[in-house]
Each structure stands twice: as structure tokens, then as C-alpha cells.
Amino acid sequence: MKIYCIGDSHVNTFSGKDDLPFRSFDPLFKLHHLGATIAYNFYEHHYPNVLKYLQEEDFDKEKDYVMLIVGEVDQRWHILNQSKLQNRNVEDLVKECVDRFYRCYLDLKQRGYQVIVWGAMPHTLMGHCETKTSPIYGNCLDRNKVAKIWDYYMHEKGLPFISILKYVLKPDGLSDSKYFLDYCHLKSTLLLPFIYQELRQIGVLPKEISFTFGIVTSGNSDDRIEKIVESIKQLEIPQYEIIIVGNSKLNGLNVIPFDESIKSGWITKKKNIITENAKYENIVYLHDYIVFDKDWYNGWLKFGDKYHACMNVIKNQDGTRYRDWTLMPNSFPVDIGNNLLLPYYETRFQKYMYFSAAYFVAKKSVMKEFPQNNNLVWGQAEDIEWSNRYKTKYDFSMNPHSTVILLKYANPVFVEMSDDMYKYIVLPTLIDNINLIKGPEGWDTFSRFCKEIVENNIVSYKQNSKFNYMSDHLTFEQGYKYIQKHLNNEIFQKINWARIKEIDSIGDPELSINIFDNIFSASIFRYIGIAIDILSLIKNKSISIVEIGGFYGGQAKMIYELASLFGITIKKYVILDWEYCNIMQRNYLSGLENVECMKVTDYIVEPIDLVFSNYYLASIAVEYKPLFFPIIEQAEKGFFIWNTNDKIPECILNKKCYIEDENPQTGLINKCITF
């Protein structure tokens, strides 16, 4: 289950961090920032974007929830202000806002979505303030009164909402300032425990979950089993049972004896016996060397009980991961060796995954539908065989809130994949199973990416989780570092921010940085920063540029936008890319003069003033890179961001280039190369 938190900047209340990262570090929540919103006109101005976002996400209407987070600005400013301007009472204005917003809820329900609404916001102790970027009307008591009325009408309308007012407001009606991050935003770490309580109260998360713990043993393991039982008891689960299948001499436990002489390693039969005898629907299957972390049950209360088969975090004694959220060996379309352990939030590789026999949780009804194969024993890939049958109907789930620990050392064999492997090798296979370039007419990752966007007319590709690992993945912190780097730059001071806002709207990015009387994406400041760095290299006033790999044309657009501030005229600008990338570029750059978008095989090499590539040349397959070397050799100036371990080509090194760490650093090993 996942809760999609959609709305204004207060989505950060669900981030798990006490700042404004505009993404969640709590796996229960996924954040989507719409920019500044008000409830009064949300249905007309923002609701279409909500629908578009939900349609493009991998949303499960049976398990997932939509949470709409709007109304704070109405409560902080507009309602009290309009009460004075219109000479109307606050109650009527609140009711009008809630009634207008209610249309979103009704439409989402009609479309089959499960919906939660974020209740009223508590307000700071700050007094009246009319600054354009952070207006505050009246005093704290008046604003909190509006919030209370807001919650009352939400309740009257029958909206399923959660409210934190009772946790933040003191008996005198004022807010407790310890919960506030700034003039209006709240500290997520302090409030998430209350949010979980509220989610349980409205039935989104369970108040209790009952478990059957089924322990598989072959005997001579009573010392370990005693530790397992003690770790279960410390969880204080209201209703649970323990079933041990195998030979054990422990007293006071439900032990089902098993004749080991019939078939050695017959763990499939033992697990089927657990299924047959389980009292509860939620069954934990574990071998006799796994104990439970003290917060295991609380983690399940966070995760909920909407799953078919579920994995938890499995750790070795040294804290490293065991075979928990893992790909099957030798199944992936590209060679990743034994780097098979996926990030816990990644759910899109189901067909390559399996659950290891050592530990998993499943519904009794599912295990009766897909029992273990009694014809197989331990060591005969019985876990892979079961996983493949199970996946014909159901997806695996991951509950990262709950952890179990191995009592004995176990060589995990599989290791956790690095960030670079995940980002540059594993993720691109989502588009299709082709990874290597097969020659000049082959497809590279960006081209496949653009092909899907063009053919499916995907507008919000910068917020679509299938694509945004490439298109708009800069964090708030990284974007802000670009601002800090260039803030005192004379060119930066002359930028037309209304034009930048227009440029930033392409691809419908997630907006997170509130500056210059507007809200921008973090990535737009990288485009600005790189454009300034590139144009600062140029001494001529009329130049020719070749960009290697242009994605949708965003960097080209920014270079054209800022060139006039440097007094530079662009006499020729060529983007070398593949067919569908070129289509996106031509659409986006159609109003600019002297721009050509073409395949590298169609380009006629000639002397040029500048060649550059942001990440592209470093990321493409090694056998494809030489196509660009003659172009680099003919360039007077060059600029490259190098984000892989691939060797920097001699044609660049021969230019007496200058190599330094990327500033700001947006990866792990990124270098900036100029000549």
C-alpha cells in the first residue's frame, strides 16, 4: 500500500525530514507537489493535473490511497481577508471553500480511487504580515479558529480526513511553536507519529494485526528456537500463535513432529503443514535461525495488512542485507553479476524477482491457492518455483518498516546493487530489454525513453516515476546549491524569471524552490547553472555549438535564453541524438533560429566553436562513443559532465583539458571537464 500525497508545499509534512525535500523518506508516502494552490479554485485550476498524474503513475486502486493536501493558504490568508472585504462571516466562507473542494473528492470516488483528505492546518504565533511570498492574516487565534471550523465542515460533509489540530493546539487555542519549521510549514518528524495514529483511527491502517508464526526446523535447534520465541513475545502482539514443524523438545509450544527420514530437506511439506494448521490469515514462514527486531510489529502497523505475499528487511549479524528484496539469479536481461538486492522502494521488476525460502509473510488464502511444491526439497530451487507460480496472479509486496535478523552467519551471495548500477544499468531496462547499442542505427536509453513519451503523448514525463530518474531527478538541496553558486553572478541577476518560469513548465516538473516570487523545479537551476558555465567559456560574439545528446532540448533553450545577456549570437546550434529525441527537440525548440536536430550519422563534421555534453557522452555504450570523437577534435572549446567510470576519451584529454569535481555534485563521482 502507498499513500499518494498530492497538493501544495505541505506535502512535505509526510517527508520524514524537517525541511522541504518534496519527496518522502517514509516508504508509505509518495509526494507530488502541485505548486501553490487554494481550495477555493482547486477543482478548476489543479484537479485536472491531479488526474493526469494519477493516470501516469502505477496506482493500485485496491491498495493505494489518494490524499489531497490543500487549504492552508485559504485558512492563513484568504478566508479572513475575504470576510473583511465581503463583510461575510467566516463560517459561510469556510463552508463555501469546503463545498467547492468537495467536488474533487466526489469525482475521485466515482473514478474508483480510495481518498483521504488532509484536515486543517495549525498556524504559527506570527502576527499579520502582507509580504507577497508569505502573507499571514490576523493573529494565531483567529487563524486557528478558521482551522477548527474547516475541520468541522469536513466532518459534516462526511469527508474521510485526518487532522493534527488536537496534537498541535494548546488549551488556550494557540499553537505549540515546537512543531513549526517556518512561518507555515510543520516538522515532519514530530508529526508523523500522530499521522499514523490518525490513519489507524479512520481505518486506512489497521489497529491490530494477528499473526501465525510458522517455524521450520530439522531438529537440534532448540537454543535458536528459544531465542526466536522470546523475540516474538517481546513484540506484544495482541493475537498470535507459534507453530513449530519439525523435531523440538521445547515444552509449552505447539510442536508438530515430522519424520525427517521420509525425505531429507522437505521444507515444502513443512510449510504446507503450517498453512493447514494456521489459525490466522497472516502467516510468517521462517527457518529456525531468524529472530525479530523489537519494532517488527509496529512496522506492520505502519505498513498495514493489504498484501498477498510480503517481504521484510532481512539483516545479517553485521547489519548487511540478506536475501530480502531480490532479483532471481541469472534472470535479468543484462549482466549485473550478484548485485541482485534492489532498493526497497523499487517495485517494478516483479517478473525477475523471487522470495527466498528463509523468510517471507503471506496470506493463508494465497498459500492455499499456491501451496509449496511437495515434489521439491531444500536446494532444488523450490523457492524460485513457488515464486514463479505465485507471480502468475499476484505481485510481491515489500514492507521496509519491519526487520528480521539472522542468528547465524550466512554468506548472502547476493549483494546490494550500487546507486550507479541501479540508476544507469538496471533502471533503463524498464523501457525495454535492449541495453547495448548494436551500431549507428541502434537505440540508446534516452531514445527509448523519448520514443515512449512521443508515441503515448505523455505530458507530465518529469513527474512520471517511470521516466523521472532521467528527466527531473535533482533534489531541492542540489537545485538550491546551483542558486548559491551563481546568486552573486552579474548574469544571474539579469535573468528574466517570468521567462524562466515559462521554460520550466515543459514536462510538468515537480516544483520545489520558492524564490523570485515564484516556484520552480530544482532541475531548472541546473540548466541555468550549466548555461552560465558554458557561455562563460566563449570569447567570440558569434558562435557555433554542437550538443551531444539533448534530451527534449532544455539545455539548448536555456543557452539561447541567456546568450543575449553575454552579448553572444548563436549562428548555428546542432543537437546530435536519435530519432525520437530529435522529435521532442524540434517540438520544443521550434521558435528558435539556426537550430538543427539530427542523428550523428547525418552530421557533416566541420570546425565549431563549442561542443558539450551533459552526462550523455559519459553514459552511452562504449562502442557508440567513437562516433562523436571527430566532432570533438574539430571543436575550439568543450564542456562535459562525466558521470560514469568509463575512460575519458583521448580526443578530450589531448585538448589539455581541465578536470574538476562537478560543482555542485549531483551524483557520486561526477567530473566537469573543460577545454
PyMOL commands that set and color helices and strands:
alter all, ss='L'
color gray80, all
select helices_A, chain A and resi 9-14+42-45+47-56+72-86+90-110+140-156+165-168+177-179+188-201+222-233+267-277+296-303+350-352+364-369+382-390+419-430+445-456+468-471+476-486+490-493+497-504+523-535+554-566+579-588+600-602+616-619+622-633+650-653
alter helices_A, ss='H'
color red, helices_A
select strands_A, chain A and resi 3-7+29-33+65-69+115-118+161-162+211-216+240-245+254-256+282-287+290-292+309-315+326-327+353-354+359-363+396-406+513-515+518-520+542-548+569-576+595-598+608-614+635-642+658-661+671-674
alter strands_A, ss='S'
color yellow, strands_A
deselect
rebuild
show_as cartoon
